[in-house]
Amino acid sequence: MDIIRIGLLGLGNVGSGVMNILRQNINKIREYAGVHIEIEKVLVRDINKPRDIVFDEQLLTTNPQDILDNPDIDIVVELIGGIEPAFSYIKQAMVNGKHVVTANKAVIATYCKELFELADKNNVEIRFEGSVGGGIPLIDTITNKLAGNQIDELVGIINGTTNYILSRMSREGMSFEAALKKAQQKGYAEADPSSDIEGQDAIYKLAILAAISFGLHVSPQDIPCEGITRISEHEIRYAEEIGYAVKLLATARNRDGKLEIHVHPSLIPNHHPLAAVHDEFNALFIKGNAVGELMLYGKGAGSMPTGSAVIGDILDIIKMMRQSAKTGSSFVSNGEKLKVVGEESGSYYIRLQVVDKPGVLGIITTTLGKHDISIASVAQQGMGQELVPVIFITHEVEREKLDRGLDEIRKLSHVVGEVACILRVESY
Ligand SMILES: NC(=O)c1ccc[n+]([C@@H]2O[C@H](COP(=O)([O-])OP(=O)(O)OC[C@H]3O[C@@H](n4cnc5c(N)ncnc54)[C@H](OP(=O)(O)O)[C@@H]3O)[C@@H](O)[C@H]2O)c1
């Protein structure tokens, strides 16, 4: 039986998961692959660091060239994270004729076009299933199983940390700060949680999903984004009282040749399957013009789920090596005719704090009407206080018009205390 040799860059959470799965499922994997898979070398930063995993310590190295220049290694698995040196290592591996598997969302989101071209030029494969949705096979489903569709829409909960925090705020009435602390205690949030709670992690993942779904590479910095730091437990309760859940949604939608793409905390009606995605789970809702609507759901991170995605990519590459096939990565140029518009229009939830007296709602709706903002529903949440919360759900409106209308509302200081919150609403 042939041997396929792997060079592992990184032996942290995901690298250890890969090692564990290869050991636990060795027979199943060998039978499927028809070859022996051997880890030849493992790059780490610190050889002496204690590690929670049983393995041959002779495999460890701190010299990347032991892997990148090693003629015996067929597949390089990059699990270091961050842009550099991971990006340079991936490029060097491909130039040296090695296939690459990575779970690195930052590198793929930022440089996918360049990397796909380099893979084609060097006749090697690059796979990145673990970079979005951990163990959920999102990339394979979109690029292979749905290849016969035009994808019209993707709406995803693709960051487990923020979903866990919002779930605690909703179910236990916790404040944002308390829910974040709980997420850190449970290991769902890092000591520096900013990339998750500010939406950067979701932007990277959305850029990757958009590239493979719409054939267009949108640079992460061009994707409008808002995190969840300004969401309060009260806002979640107000939204729930009118039939919605609050989720951090990553959205990419082809609307008549325009690609709307953005990450925002949004209201989603309770009857939508995304509203039922709780805790650290992830889900991606996809609309294709042939398949219709479908949703993929599962663990979006973690050592073993992400390791599972990495192993799947390795096995896929081995299958291609045995058939001497090459897939090509041309999907990132098909969509260049789409115009990227970010957040153009939508339906919005607006909470105003208003004076509780007759005629106030009329003044507000007339003012909004002057800016072509029409109201789908209004709900007043309390009475008797000096200022009471009133919630408006608008019909579809351009964001610019909404902002102009709300600027005028802010000037109505005799009746409006505050424009307290603006959130997108996904209407289905
Ligand atoms: N963790 C998850 O659940 C998850 C889910 C999906 C995707 N991912 C992605 O998977 C990748 C790995 O994540 P992780 O959580 O496994 O990271 P991690 O636990 O921080 O592990 C990183 C590993 O890379 C090594 N390393 C870091 N910088 C290095 C350098 N300059 N030179 C040599 N070795 C270096 C570290 O060595 P030492 O061990 O010596 O420190 C460590 O073994 C990232 O791209 C991440 O975004 C992670």
PDBQT file of the ligand as one rigid body, heavy atoms in Angstrom, charges set to zero:
ROOT
HETATM    1  N1  LIG A 501      -9.806  26.473  17.110  1.00  0.00    +0.000 N 
HETATM    2  C1  LIG A 501     -10.882  26.301  16.359  1.00  0.00    +0.000 C 
HETATM    3  O1  LIG A 501     -11.920  25.844  16.824  1.00  0.00    +0.000 OA
HETATM    4  C2  LIG A 501     -10.835  26.669  14.890  1.00  0.00    +0.000 A 
HETATM    5  C3  LIG A 501     -11.994  26.501  14.116  1.00  0.00    +0.000 A 
HETATM    6  C4  LIG A 501     -11.944  26.792  12.750  1.00  0.00    +0.000 A 
HETATM    7  C5  LIG A 501     -10.765  27.257  12.201  1.00  0.00    +0.000 A 
HETATM    8  N2  LIG A 501      -9.672  27.430  12.983  1.00  0.00    +0.000 N 
HETATM    9  C6  LIG A 501      -8.453  27.911  12.363  1.00  0.00    +0.000 C 
HETATM   10  O2  LIG A 501      -7.448  26.914  12.468  1.00  0.00    +0.000 OA
HETATM   11  C7  LIG A 501      -6.158  27.522  12.575  1.00  0.00    +0.000 C 
HETATM   12  C8  LIG A 501      -5.471  27.002  13.842  1.00  0.00    +0.000 C 
HETATM   13  O3  LIG A 501      -6.243  27.361  14.961  1.00  0.00    +0.000 OA
HETATM   14  P1  LIG A 501      -5.935  26.754  16.420  1.00  0.00    +0.000 P 
HETATM   15  O4  LIG A 501      -7.094  27.125  17.271  1.00  0.00    +0.000 OA
HETATM   16  O5  LIG A 501      -5.547  25.330  16.308  1.00  0.00    +0.000 OA
HETATM   17  O6  LIG A 501      -4.666  27.635  16.839  1.00  0.00    +0.000 OA
HETATM   18  P2  LIG A 501      -3.708  27.433  18.095  1.00  0.00    +0.000 P 
HETATM   19  O7  LIG A 501      -4.339  26.532  19.093  1.00  0.00    +0.000 OA
HETATM   20  O8  LIG A 501      -3.274  28.785  18.530  1.00  0.00    +0.000 OA
HETATM   21  O9  LIG A 501      -2.438  26.654  17.483  1.00  0.00    +0.000 OA
HETATM   22  C9  LIG A 501      -1.517  27.257  16.645  1.00  0.00    +0.000 C 
HETATM   23  C10 LIG A 501      -0.353  26.314  16.439  1.00  0.00    +0.000 C 
HETATM   24  O10 LIG A 501       0.543  26.894  15.503  1.00  0.00    +0.000 OA
HETATM   25  C11 LIG A 501       1.856  26.993  16.061  1.00  0.00    +0.000 C 
HETATM   26  N3  LIG A 501       2.414  28.266  15.604  1.00  0.00    +0.000 N 
HETATM   27  C12 LIG A 501       1.857  29.505  15.710  1.00  0.00    +0.000 A 
HETATM   28  N4  LIG A 501       2.668  30.424  15.141  1.00  0.00    +0.000 NA
HETATM   29  C13 LIG A 501       3.734  29.764  14.671  1.00  0.00    +0.000 A 
HETATM   30  C14 LIG A 501       4.917  30.153  14.003  1.00  0.00    +0.000 A 
HETATM   31  N5  LIG A 501       5.160  31.438  13.704  1.00  0.00    +0.000 N 
HETATM   32  N6  LIG A 501       5.809  29.212  13.683  1.00  0.00    +0.000 NA
HETATM   33  C15 LIG A 501       5.584  27.908  14.001  1.00  0.00    +0.000 A 
HETATM   34  N7  LIG A 501       4.482  27.472  14.621  1.00  0.00    +0.000 NA
HETATM   35  C16 LIG A 501       3.571  28.389  14.962  1.00  0.00    +0.000 A 
HETATM   36  C17 LIG A 501       1.686  26.951  17.564  1.00  0.00    +0.000 C 
HETATM   37  O11 LIG A 501       2.876  26.439  18.139  1.00  0.00    +0.000 OA
HETATM   38  P3  LIG A 501       3.014  26.179  19.724  1.00  0.00    +0.000 P 
HETATM   39  O12 LIG A 501       2.085  25.029  20.010  1.00  0.00    +0.000 OA
HETATM   40  O13 LIG A 501       4.432  25.824  19.938  1.00  0.00    +0.000 OA
HETATM   41  O14 LIG A 501       2.574  27.438  20.378  1.00  0.00    +0.000 OA
HETATM   42  C18 LIG A 501       0.468  26.028  17.701  1.00  0.00    +0.000 C 
HETATM   43  O15 LIG A 501       0.870  24.689  17.726  1.00  0.00    +0.000 OA
HETATM   44  C19 LIG A 501      -6.415  29.025  12.569  1.00  0.00    +0.000 C 
HETATM   45  O16 LIG A 501      -6.291  29.516  11.270  1.00  0.00    +0.000 OA
HETATM   46  C20 LIG A 501      -7.878  29.142  13.030  1.00  0.00    +0.000 C 
HETATM   47  O17 LIG A 501      -8.521  30.314  12.545  1.00  0.00    +0.000 OA
HETATM   48  C21 LIG A 501      -9.676  27.156  14.314  1.00  0.00    +0.000 A 
ENDROOT
TORSDOF 0
